[in-house]
């Protein structure tokens, strides 16, 4: 396994923001990434925190084709200071990310792949993930599980040692050449995140500490949690 090291010059950094969800589980008329919280769409908070962490980062926004027009309207209403391009998403997250990566032609760069509906990621986590990926090839933020966990198999169940379990977050950061090569694989339904894609291609995943506030908005009550955290942050 070979890593490419970019330690002697500033490396170009990209962020593929995955905003292809339809929001069906949220029971809203619009996707959850476009829902407004305290006057701003969720996705704008996400872009803003990346811009604060990496001021010269370039964005690749992957959007469901059905919602491209709404996204363009949001862009007109809310200024996005960093350079960005929009690309249509695919039938699965795997295909959406692959579409986004196709827009990066600079192989000697770093890329973060991040869920648009995680607006509470911290600047520190973003910066650490890029730094670790630059050195080790990849970096994936995780947080420990504090609840007891049990595994159910048929009619039986058993306790699992939670000290060996971690909750995986985004952004997941990579040397671009490594992750683009990994995404040449055929799609497999087990590819629920980018780390799995890279791992399946023979690369060991490096874990770094995430931040507990960095929840993924999946249900209506999560919007209330995000709103409370954002107000506290302000």
N, C-alpha and C positions, 0 to 999 in steps of 0.2 A: 504493500500500500504506500503510495507516494503522496506527500503533501507539497504544495507549492507555497513558498514563503515570500511575503511582500513586506519586508521590514525596513527597507532602505529608502522608501519613497511613500508619499501619501497615496493611498489606494482609493480609487473611485468607489463610492458606496451607493447602492440602490436599495429600494424597498418595494417589493411586490406586495401591494395591499389587496387582499382577497375580499372582494365585495360582491360576490356573485350570488349570495343567498337571496331567496325570494321572500323570506319572513313568514312562511305559512304557519309555523308553530306559534308565532307571536300573535296571530289573529288581528294583525294590522292591515290596512289597505296598502301599505308600502313596506318595502324591506326594512328590517330593523336597523341597518346601517344608515338609513336616511331619516329615521325618526329623530325629531328635534328634542334636545334636552337643554333647558334653559336658553333657548333661542338659537342653538347651533345643532346641525345634524351630527349624529354620533361619529360619522366618518371624518368630519372636520376636526373634532377633538383628537382623533387618532393621528391624522396628518400633522397637526400642530405639535404634538409631543415628539414626533420623529424629527420635525424641523428644529425643535429646540435642542434635541440631543445631538443631531448631526446637521449643522446648518446648511451644508452644501449637498445634502442627500437628494437624489433624483427618484421620483415616484413612478411606479407603473401600477395603475389602478385597473383591476380586473372586475368588470361589471357584467351582470346578466344582460344579454341583448335587449330584453324586454324593458329594462330600466335605464338604458343609455340616455334617453331624452331627459329623464328626471335628473340624472347625474350631471348632465350638461347644464341644466337649469341651476343646480346647486353651485356649480363652478362659477357661473355668471354672477350669482348672488353673493357668494363668499369667496374672498380673495385667497388664492393659493400661491404663496410667494415662491415656492420651489418649482423647479422644472418638473413637469409630469406628462405622461401619455396615458391614454385610456385604451384598453383593449377588451374585446368581448370574452366572456367566460365560456367554459365548456360544460358538458353534461355532468361532470363531477368536479370535486375540488382538485383532484389530480390533473385533470385536463385544463382547468382554469389556471393553475399555477404554471403548467407547462406552456400555456399561451403567454403568460406574463414573462416567463424566463426567455422566451423567444425574442423579446424586444431588447435584450441586453447583448450587445455585440462585443463588448470588452470582456474577454475571458479572464484577464488579470485584474479582477475586481472582486468586491464583496457584495453579497445580497442578503437582505433580511426578508423573510416571508412572514407576513403578519395578517391576522384576522382583522378586518375593518371594525368588527364589533368588540374589540378589546381596547377601548379608549383610555383605560387606566394604567397601562403599562408605564413604568417609570423611565425617566431619562437615563438613570444609572443602569438599569437592566439593558436598555438598548445599547448603550456604550460598551458595557461589559461583553455583551454577545458579539458585537463586531470585533472587539479586541481579541477575544478568545478564538473566534473563527479565523481571524487573520493568522494566528499562530498555529492553531491545531486543525484547521480545515473546516470545523463546524462548531456550533455552540447552541445548546437547547436549554431554555430556562425551565426550571421545575420548582415545585414547592412541596413540602412534606404533607402527608395526610395525618390529621389529628383525630379523626374518628376511628372507631373500631370497624374492621372490615371482615366480612364473611363471604366465602365462595359457595355458591349453590350449584350442585350437580344432581339433576333429577330430583328425587325426594330427600336427598342428603345435603348437608351443608357443613362447613368447617371454618374455623377462624383462620385468618391469614395474618402473619406478622406485618403490621403496617410500617415498621421501620425499614422494610425493604421495598416499599411502594412510594411512588412519587406522582404528583399531578403534573402533566406536561402542559406548557403554555407556548405562546408565541410572543415575540418574534423568534423564529428559528433562523440562525445566520449561517452562511456558508461561503466558502470560496466558490465563486461563480462557476469555474470550470468543473469542479467536483459535482455540484448539484445539477448542472445541465447534463452532464454525462449520465448521472443517475436517472434523470427523467427521460432518457432514451429507452428505458425499460417499457415493456408492455404494461398496461394498466392491470392492477390487481385490487380487488375490493378491500383487501386488508390495508391498503395505503390510506390510512386516515389522517396522516400528517406527513410532513416532508422528511422528518427524521427517519421514519420507517422506509421511505423510498431510498434514502441514502444508505441506511443500514442493510437493506436487502441487496444493495450493490457491493457489499463487502467492506463498508467503512464503519469503524466504531464511533459511537455517538458520545460527544463530550457534554456533560451536564453542568449547568451553572445555576446559581441561585436566582429565582424569579422574585416577583413581589406579589404578596397575597391579594392586593387590590385588583390585580390584573385579571378580572373575571371576564368570561365570554358571555355576552348577552345572548341568551337562548329562550328566555321566557319573560312575560310582561313585568314581573316583580324585579327582574334584574335592572330594568330601566330606573326604578326607584333607588336601587342601591347605587347605581352609577351616578345618578343625580346628587345623592347625598355625598358621595366621595368627591365629586367635582366641586360642590359648594364648599366643602371643607378644605380642599386644595386651594381654592381661590382665597 
